[in-house]
Amino acid sequence: MSPTKSTTKKSAKKSARTSLFTKEELAAARETARERKLSLTKEEAEKAALAAIAAMKEPDRSMAKRIHEIIKDSAPSLLPKTWYGMPAYANADGKVVCFFQTGQKFKTRYSTFGFQDAANLDEGAMWPTSYALKELTPADEARIAALVKKAVS
């Protein structure tokens, strides 16, 4: 086989592999791998979460800041950290209970506030695990606070 054909096959394989994910998804996966390698103190983990919030563009930055405040007030036992490069809040076992994902990260039309399986939100056979956010109203803030309190109960 000539070097040209070999190079072409390798390029095609690499192209096929990476085209399965967007560059934003690949960046999130790399960020997660980096986060897992780090051994941060509680203070360093919170600084990383606040840095992730500060890096967001408006209006997501303001929503993420407010959600951070709501979670700190509603469930002080949750520990801020980053998860896939986004602010998240973990229980004492280090399991993510809830998270905020900016819509700008994956170029979606809304941001997301969601819960992982460590959250105690089970209600019947079906319940929501994430919520689309375009803005935060006082009613939304109250609902988030109540959900976070229930999630850690």
C-alpha positions in Angstrom: 0.0 0.0 0.0 1.4 3.4 -0.9 1.9 6.0 1.8 -0.8 8.2 0.2 -3.5 5.5 0.6 -2.5 4.7 4.2 -2.6 8.4 5.1 -6.0 8.8 3.5 -7.4 5.8 5.4 -6.1 7.1 8.7 -7.5 10.6 8.0 -10.9 9.1 7.0 -11.0 7.0 10.2 -10.0 10.0 12.4 -12.6 12.2 10.6 -15.3 9.7 11.1 -14.5 9.3 14.8 -14.5 13.0 15.6 -17.5 13.9 13.5 -19.7 12.1 15.9 -19.4 14.9 18.4 -19.4 18.7 18.0 -16.4 20.6 19.0 -18.3 21.9 22.0 -19.1 18.3 23.1 -15.5 17.3 22.7 -14.4 20.3 24.8 -16.9 19.3 27.5 -15.5 15.8 27.6 -11.9 17.1 27.8 -13.0 19.4 30.6 -14.6 16.5 32.5 -11.4 14.4 32.2 -9.4 17.3 33.5 -11.8 17.8 36.5 -11.6 14.2 37.4 -7.8 14.3 37.6 -7.9 17.3 39.9 -8.1 16.9 43.7 -9.5 20.2 44.8 -10.3 21.5 48.2 -13.8 22.7 48.9 -12.6 26.3 48.5 -10.8 25.6 45.2 -13.8 23.7 43.8 -16.1 26.6 44.6 -13.6 29.1 43.0 -13.7 26.9 39.9 -17.5 26.9 39.8 -17.5 30.7 40.3 -14.9 31.1 37.5 -17.1 29.0 35.2 -20.0 31.3 36.0 -17.9 34.4 35.5 -16.8 33.1 32.0 -20.5 33.0 30.9 -22.0 35.7 28.8 -25.2 37.5 29.8 -28.0 36.7 30.5 -26.7 33.3 31.5 -24.1 34.7 33.9 -26.7 36.5 35.9 -29.0 33.4 36.0 -26.1 31.2 37.1 -25.0 33.7 39.8 -28.5 33.8 41.2 -28.9 30.0 41.1 -25.6 29.7 43.0 -27.0 32.0 45.7 -30.3 30.1 45.8 -28.5 26.8 46.2 -26.1 28.1 48.9 -29.1 29.5 50.9 -31.4 26.5 50.3 -29.0 23.7 50.7 -25.8 24.8 52.4 -24.7 21.1 52.6 -24.2 21.0 48.8 -20.7 21.6 47.6 -20.1 23.8 44.5 -17.8 22.4 41.9 -17.5 22.2 38.1 -19.0 19.3 36.1 -18.4 19.2 32.4 -17.0 22.7 32.8 -20.3 24.0 34.2 -21.3 24.9 37.8 -22.7 21.9 39.7 -23.5 21.1 43.3 -22.5 17.8 45.0 -23.5 16.0 48.1 -21.0 14.9 50.8 -20.2 11.8 48.8 -19.1 14.0 45.9 -22.1 13.0 43.7 -23.6 15.8 41.7 -27.2 16.6 42.8 -27.9 19.6 40.6 -26.2 21.7 37.9 -26.6 24.7 35.6 -25.7 24.5 31.9 -25.5 27.6 29.9 -27.3 27.5 26.6 -24.3 29.2 25.0 -22.1 26.2 25.7 -23.9 23.9 23.2 -25.5 26.7 21.2 -29.0 25.9 22.4 -31.8 28.4 22.7 -32.1 28.1 26.5 -30.0 27.2 29.5 -30.8 24.3 31.7 -31.1 23.7 35.4 -31.1 20.0 36.1 -30.8 17.2 38.6 -28.9 14.0 38.7 -29.9 10.7 40.2 -28.4 11.7 43.6 -31.3 14.1 44.0 -34.3 12.9 46.0 -36.9 14.0 43.6 -38.6 10.7 42.8 -42.3 11.2 42.5 -44.3 8.3 41.2 -43.1 6.6 38.0 -42.1 9.8 36.1 -40.8 13.2 37.1 -38.8 16.0 35.4 -35.0 16.0 35.9 -34.2 19.3 34.1 -35.8 22.6 33.4 -35.2 25.0 30.5 -34.5 28.6 31.5 -34.6 31.7 29.5 -34.8 34.0 32.5 -35.4 33.8 36.2 -38.6 35.2 37.7 -39.2 35.4 41.5 -41.6 32.4 41.0 -38.9 30.5 39.2 -36.4 31.2 42.0 -38.9 30.0 44.7 -39.5 26.8 42.7 -35.8 26.2 42.3 -35.3 26.7 46.0 -38.0 24.3 46.9 -36.7 21.7 44.4 -33.2 21.9 45.8 -34.4 21.6 49.4 -36.4 18.5 48.3 -33.4 17.1 46.4 -31.2 17.1 49.5 -33.9 15.8 51.9 
